[in-house]
Amino acid sequence: MPNPKRRHSQQRSAKRRTHYKATAPTLSTDSSTGEMHVRHRAHVSEGKLYYKGKVVAEKAPLRAI
């Protein structure tokens, strides 16, 4: 596997890394609950799991053993 003969300078590495930026997640408002959530992700509201404005799953009550 080839390796560099000499060390790359810090400036050269920094030039390459200038395009790595942190981006804020895209948020949207749910049509049925009105809550903000990350787009294309399921979210919990009032104990129910919502995805695309529809209830996907409800929280089951805890059972005593």
N, C-alpha and C positions, 0 to 999 in steps of 0.2 A: 504494500500500500504506500503510495507516495506521501512524503512529508515535506513541508517547506524547509529549504536549506537555511534560511534565516528567519528570525522572528518578525512577525508583522507588527507595525507600529500601532500605538493606541489610537492614533488619528484614523488610521485605515480601518480599524475595527469599528470605531465610532461612526464612520461614514456608512458602513454596512448596516449598522443597527438603527439608523435614524428613522427607518420606516416602521419600527416596532412601536406601536402606540396602543395605549389602553383605551378602549372604547366603552362608553356607557351602554348598558343593555337597553334595547328598545322596549318601551312600556306601552301598553294599550289598556283601554277601559273595557271591562266585561259588560256586555249588553244586558245580561240578566241581573247581575248583582251590583254593577256600577263600581266595582273595585278595580284598582290598578294592578296589573300583573305583567310578567315577562311574556312577550309574544311567543306563540307556538309552544307553550308549556302549560301543563295542568296546574291549577291552583286551588287551595282550600279556602272556603268561605263558609262560616257558620257550621262547621263540621261536615261539609259536603265537598266532594272533589269535582271541580268544574273543568271542562275542556270544550272550547268552541261554543261557549254559552249554554252548554247542556250539562246536566248532572251525570257524572260518570260513575261515581260510587258514593255511598253514604257511610258514615262512620257507624260501625256496629256497636251496640251497647256492651259494656264490660260485663263478663259473667264471673260470679264468685265460684271458686273451686272448692 
